[in-house]
Amino acid sequence: MQAEQEKKDASSSDSKEPIKKLESRFHFCGKALRITRDFSNNLGVSAIIWEASLVLCRYFEQEKIDFSGKKVIELGSGTGIVGILAILLGGDVTLTDQPPVLSQIEFNVANNVPASIQSRVTVCPLRWGEDQCQFPADYDVILGSDVVYSPIYFPALIQTLRHLSSQTTVIYLCSKMREVMGAMDFHEKLLPRYFNWDIVHRNEEKEINVYRVTKKDQGPEDQPLP
């Protein structure tokens, strides 16, 4: 199970300067993870370890998910904790986010992924709805934790998921069900237009769902996004 062991300020304990980097430690699937958040580059929400990412990691642990031989892409990687765990569980993983966030992801990859398997890691920018066509459409697994956070981005997220996936792709979306941010509308109204889904895990206390999603066969119902 996950257990946060410690947090430490990267700056001097005697200094009154703002914290620049903060490290948190976790254990999932028998893997020790050291995840650093970079507060020096104005990363905003990307410098947060969201509860949904921890719930998804715990789900992988509980279900003994094995990514060996799987081609995986993570959307909105943030700190990279979910994608890094997928690498350590055998996957060939592409971690993506906005360009300013990539250095934080790369730092955590370097600290957690042994040099012997770093050839299975790619870190690169991906802007939903804009440059997904630069990526292949044959991923075995797509990961996303707390990527459903604003209706403004829902069409772009759906467009990106549709491009990256085939009918055999498994998509794991882990979402905090914030009514004010439209999470219910996304999962119950928009997503079913293009994808099949099931709730495979629910954290009642945190109101976080893990969805297992697969792409629908193309047909008359597969209409363009509004």
Rosetta blueprint (number, residue, H / E / L):
1 M L
2 Q L
3 A L
4 E L
5 Q L
6 E L
7 K E
8 K E
9 D E
10 A L
11 S L
12 S L
13 S L
14 D L
15 S L
16 K L
17 E L
18 P L
19 I L
20 K L
21 K E
22 L E
23 E E
24 S E
25 R E
26 F E
27 H E
28 F E
29 C L
30 G L
31 K E
32 A E
33 L E
34 R E
35 I E
36 T E
37 R E
38 D E
39 F L
40 S L
41 N L
42 N L
43 L L
44 G H
45 V H
46 S H
47 A H
48 I L
49 I L
50 W L
51 E H
52 A H
53 S H
54 L H
55 V H
56 L H
57 C H
58 R H
59 Y H
60 F H
61 E H
62 Q H
63 E H
64 K L
65 I L
66 D L
67 F L
68 S L
69 G L
70 K L
71 K E
72 V E
73 I E
74 E E
75 L E
76 G L
77 S L
78 G L
79 T L
80 G L
81 I H
82 V H
83 G H
84 I H
85 L H
86 A H
87 I H
88 L H
89 L L
90 G L
91 G L
92 D E
93 V E
94 T E
95 L E
96 T E
97 D E
98 Q L
99 P H
100 P H
101 V H
102 L H
103 S H
104 Q H
105 I H
106 E H
107 F H
108 N H
109 V H
110 A H
111 N H
112 N H
113 V L
114 P L
115 A H
116 S H
117 I H
118 Q H
119 S H
120 R H
121 V E
122 T E
123 V E
124 C E
125 P E
126 L L
127 R L
128 W L
129 G L
130 E L
131 D L
132 Q H
133 C H
134 Q H
135 F L
136 P L
137 A L
138 D L
139 Y L
140 D L
141 V E
142 I E
143 L E
144 G E
145 S E
146 D L
147 V L
148 V L
149 Y L
150 S L
151 P H
152 I H
153 Y H
154 F H
155 P H
156 A H
157 L H
158 I H
159 Q H
160 T H
161 L H
162 R H
163 H H
164 L H
165 S L
166 S L
167 Q L
168 T L
169 T L
170 V E
171 I E
172 Y E
173 L E
174 C E
175 S E
176 K E
177 M L
178 R L
179 E H
180 V H
181 M H
182 G L
183 A H
184 M H
185 D H
186 F H
187 H H
188 E H
189 K H
190 L H
191 L H
192 P H
193 R H
194 Y L
195 F E
196 N E
197 W E
198 D E
199 I E
200 V E
201 H E
202 R E
203 N E
204 E L
205 E L
206 K L
207 E L
208 I E
209 N E
210 V E
211 Y E
212 R E
213 V E
214 T E
215 K E
216 K L
217 D L
218 Q L
219 G L
220 P L
221 E L
222 D L
223 Q L
224 P L
225 L L
226 P L
